[in-house]
Amino acid sequence: MEDLKKTREEIEKIDKDMRELFEKRMTAVEKVADYKKEHGLPIKDEEREEYLIRKNSELLEKKEIGDYYVLFQKKLMELSCDYQKKRNYGMKIAYCGVEGAFAWIAATKMFPGAELVSCDSFEEAYAKVENGEADSAVLPIENSYAGEVVNVMDLMFSGNLYVNSVIDIDIVHNLIAVEGASIENIRKVVSHPQALSQCDAFIKSHGYEPVAYNNTAMAAEYVKKLNDPTVAAIASAETAEIHGLNVLASGINASRSNTTRFAAFSRGRNIPGRNTQNRADHFILVFTVKNEAGALAQTLNIIGAHNFNMKSLRSRPMKGLMWNYYFYIEADGNINTRDGQDMLTELGALCANLKLVGTY
């Protein structure tokens, strides 16, 4: 009995120490939450969580409690995220479209619990962050089926915001309509031109008349108000649920590998630690080069010489300057390392304009 009493006293002391450490940890979490709000970063970072769990578990001496320690860490991180959400509640996130649009879906995943601000254009959403009306803007930068979103790329080059986070959203198009509608009775389908194009085979096979609309979610809203069982929209299942529409057919897009990448733009730039280097490190550069032979090749050679793997290279015409172009590069690696900073210095001497759009 005396041994049990001593053991319980030992546990009470450990619990006291853990309580004090927990309080210190949550105080540090507040600083993380404030940083994420300032830089428009999402609360949850699954890649970092997995890294920390793996790293900390490897240091555990008593391996037989390893599974329990993993559960302990996961619960602690879950509490940390919940506290950050509560602290950052009230963040305003701008996006282009209406409730139920794929941009809305991306914004809800990146910033759960935040106030979402609907905008009519990419430019409007971007401007709301620039002038302080919103904390971050979630905009599409590329679709695996249709390619880059050129309007957003132009904003990266000409605007003042930074990309601090990127998320991939699987695009699943559905045929949705009002109560009483059936696939056989539909005569007309409305949706965004890109969605119509991606579902062209399905539309033609049923003899539907395609009608272009500004946005997939707006098309669903139109179908709901029209209340005509011969008119359907092509949109997400989330949109159908929001507007009380029925899904007549799901996954009607021709390509099953249809994904859109959305980026979170904010006023502050996220700066990774100098010594961190993992597969989650990426950066985006936009730049112009002198109009002379070999200028672009020299730029690419500098990036390769500093051991950064280039994922994509694109060119876009510069507005107002005929036959002049800027270049967009995405690459793997931490640009805040010595190698990265040396690379930027060398590129700065070579490029007429150089801008680090962001790190994520």
HELIX and SHEET records of a PDB file:
HELIX    1   1 GLU A    2  HIS A   39  1                                  38    
HELIX    2   2 GLU A   46  GLU A   58  1                                  13    
HELIX    3   3 LYS A   63  ILE A   65  5                                   3    
HELIX    4   4 GLY A   66  ARG A   87  1                                  22    
HELIX    5   5 PHE A  102  MET A  110  1                                   9    
HELIX    6   6 PHE A  122  GLU A  130  1                                   9    
HELIX    7   7 VAL A  150  SER A  158  1                                   9    
HELIX    8   8 PRO A  193  GLN A  198  1                                   6    
HELIX    9   9 ASP A  200  HIS A  206  1                                   7    
HELIX   10  10 THR A  216  LEU A  226  1                                  11    
HELIX   11  11 ALA A  237  HIS A  243  1                                   7    
HELIX   12  12 ALA A  295  ALA A  305  1                                  11    
HELIX   13  13 ARG A  338  LEU A  350  1                                  13    
SHEET    1   A 4 GLU A 115  CYS A 119  0                                        
SHEET    2   A 4 LYS A  92  CYS A  96  1                                        
SHEET    3   A 4 SER A 136  ASN A 143  1                                        
SHEET    4   A 4 GLY A 147  GLU A 148 -1                                        
SHEET    1   B 5 GLU A 115  CYS A 119  0                                        
SHEET    2   B 5 LYS A  92  CYS A  96  1                                        
SHEET    3   B 5 SER A 136  ASN A 143  1                                        
SHEET    4   B 5 THR A 259  SER A 266 -1                                        
SHEET    5   B 5 TYR A 162  ASP A 170 -1                                        
SHEET    1   C 5 GLU A 209  ALA A 212  0                                        
SHEET    2   C 5 LYS A 188  SER A 191  1                                        
SHEET    3   C 5 VAL A 231  ALA A 235  1                                        
SHEET    4   C 5 ASN A 174  ALA A 177 -1                                        
SHEET    5   C 5 ASN A 246  SER A 250 -1                                        
SHEET    1   D 4 ASN A 309  PRO A 317  0                                        
SHEET    2   D 4 TYR A 325  ASP A 332 -1                                        
SHEET    3   D 4 HIS A 282  VAL A 289 -1                                        
SHEET    4   D 4 CYS A 351  THR A 359 -1                                        
END                                                                             
